[in-house]
Amino acid sequence: MALSLFTKHFAEFASLTTPIDHNLGLYLTLAQIWQGLEKNTGHENPETSQKLAKLTQNLALWRELNGEFSGFNEVKWFIIKKDNDSVKLAATKLLKSDWLPDYNDNMFTEWYLKQLISIRKLGSSEPKL
């Protein structure tokens, strides 16, 4: 359902034809949706896997050329990379900074970050929103 809605409203992003600049949040969200599809179905779809690999490679290249992502996007990146230690560090860094969550976007972002930190300590899976 999430992929259908994303594709309906952001077709140009789902086709990976729009530049990454200024669209990082959307592309990181799309990568998480594709990862979730593979995780929840229990098997890989070759088309989805190819798109996810291409998108992850494009995001990694952008990050290499431009430096780390800002704010919550950095946390999302490490979730996509499945780097638990970096997820915990990035979430902690974000919460200790002067960053403020955008409650109009998601009123549970701060809670989610705190859950990521505590879950990563315990080695559990990612919290559901």
Disulfide bonds with the S-S distance in Angstrom:
none
